[in-house]
Amino acid sequence: MNLFFDTNILLDVALRREPHFAASEAILTDAIANNACFISWHTVSNLSYILGKLEGRENAHLFIRNITSVCRIAPVGHDDLEVAFCHDQGDFEDAMQIASALACGAELIVTRDPAGFSKSPIPLTNP
């Protein structure tokens, strides 16, 4: 089963955010072990920005290199932007996540932000 990971799950793991770390790490580890882990291209820039501010650029890039060595980037293109517009409910970044999840054929979106994905045709799961 292909799982698409929202940025908040990766931040839980990278920053060891409690009380979410254990559950987020467990589902991410399982998806990686089953070669079923996808993330979006723009998640990488979000991680770079957020982790860079909190953990420093070198640590941010180390995490990004590690995570992208085991998770695949969803293959999106120009047409997927229109898909994102169709799923926008006020937070366009979440709509872009939905479009990315559709592009990679994800069967579940792993997120702790269900409100941002209310227009998602893909079921959600909390870690």
N, C-alpha and C positions, 0 to 999 in steps of 0.2 A: 504494500500500500504506500503510495507516494504521499509524503507529508510536506506541507509548505509551512515554513516557520516565519512568524511575524517577528519584527525587530525586537519587541519587548522580551521575547523568550531568550534570544541571543544575549541581550543585555543582562538578563537574570543570571545567565551562566558566566559571562565575562566578568561581571562585577560581583558575583556571588551574593546577589541580592536576596535577603531573607524577607519573608518566609518562603520565597518562590524558588530558590536555587535548586533544592533537591529534586523537586518535581520537574522543573525545566531541564535540568541536566539529564535526568533519567529518560525522558521521552526523546531528547535530542540524541543521546547515546544510542538508544534503541534504533532510531531512524538511520543513524550513521552506520550502525552494524548491519542493517538490512539494505544499505545502499538506496535509501528511499528519502533522502533529505534534500529539500530545495529551499532556496532563498532568492530574493529579488536582487537585481543589480543595484537598485537604489538603497537597499538595506546596507550594502557595503559602504556607501558614502555616509549614511546615517551613523553607522558604527564608527567610522573613522572620525567623524565630527564629535560625537558624544564621548566615545572612549578616549579620544585624543585630549579633550578638555579635562576629563576626570582621571585618566591613567597615564597620560603622556602619549605622544605620537608613536614612539617606538613600541610601546606595549599594545597600542591600538592596532598597529600594522601586524604585529606578531599574532594577535588573536585573529585578525582578518585572514592572514595567510593560512593559519591553522584551520579555521572553519571552512574556508573555500577549498582546502585540499580534500575535504571529506563531504562537503555539501555542494550540490550543483547549483549554478545560477540558472534561474528560469529563463528560457529563450524568448525574449520579448522584442518587438519591433514597433514600427510606426503605427500599424493597425491596432496594436494593443492599447494605444493611448485612447482611442475611441471607446474601447471596451471599458477603460477606467472611467471615462466620462459617464458612461451608462450606469456605473455602480457607485457614483459619488453621492454621499449623503451628508456632505459638509466637511469631511476630512479627506481631502484628495489623496493624501498619502495612503490611507487605508484602501481607497478605490484602486490605486496603483498596485497595492498588494493583491487585491482580488484578481486584477487582470493578469498579474504575474503567475498567480496560482492556477488560473485557467490555462495559461500558456504552457505550463509544464504538466498539465494533466493531474494536478494534485487531487487526492481524494478526501483530504482533510486539511484544514488550516488550523495550525496550533497557535493560539493567541490567548492573552488574558484580557483582551479588549473586545468583547463580543458586540458592544454597542457600535463600534466603528465598522463592523462587518454585517450589519443587519440586511444589506442587499446582496449578500453573497449567495450564489447558487451552490457553493461548496459548503458542506457542513463544517462546523467549528468544533474544536475540542480545547478544553483548558488542560494544561499539563497535569 
